[in-house]
């Protein structure tokens, strides 16, 4: 069952702002929040999703986040940082492979993927001072480890088949991060795909995490030299059960390296 944040938003049961990274149940919510503290370029978008500052006046996010904010009538869209500052968006540029949500929802099947190109650039009305923009880079298959960063309440019941999910009391809008391994690259869809792996299994990391509703548009970060760079933007979760956040779920992220030339053209002054 493929579940995107957009489809969750359009259902009656879940809204995008109610969730964030699903992590190992034995690991505290505080730990996942602490992992995200260095990434002050990552912020919230309209209380609905996540975005990352990639230049003084540019934020990158998922196309479906920007599209849903449009459908909800958010004007202007606001990019909010941890320090409480909010910045207005005056221009939204969506990747050309993406089709508007209303068009896709009218024609998609139960398990059908949304269109590729789930990526958007947001131009801010003013420069963001005091925050270092996050650099972008192509994913290096020789170094598949990544950090997922997203915003929302923390959900902590990743067991397959669970009927309900326990919320650990984390306030909405709190940023979290977790680690993962990119399992494969879908070159046709230009996506990086990571699996939520149980502890002790091959490929599991110490701080394993999976995207959840609320993380849409958040970055997949990889180590580049002495720092971090964005290699992907979280787009959707392919769940193996009816319980989003279960072990085995796959997070799909639009590959920065595969669309970098488009990004650079659109961000030119």
Beta strands, then each sheet from edge to edge (+ up, - down):
strand 1: 2-4
strand 2: 22-23
strand 3: 42-45
strand 4: 49-55
strand 5: 58-61
strand 6: 78-80
strand 7: 86-94
strand 8: 120-124
strand 9: 145-151
strand 10: 175-186
strand 11: 191-195
strand 12: 209-210
strand 13: 219-224
strand 14: 227-238
strand 15: 250-255
sheet 1: 1+ 14- 13+ 9- 10+ 11- 15+
sheet 2: 2+ 12-
sheet 3: 3+ 4- 5+ 8- 7+ 6- 3+
end
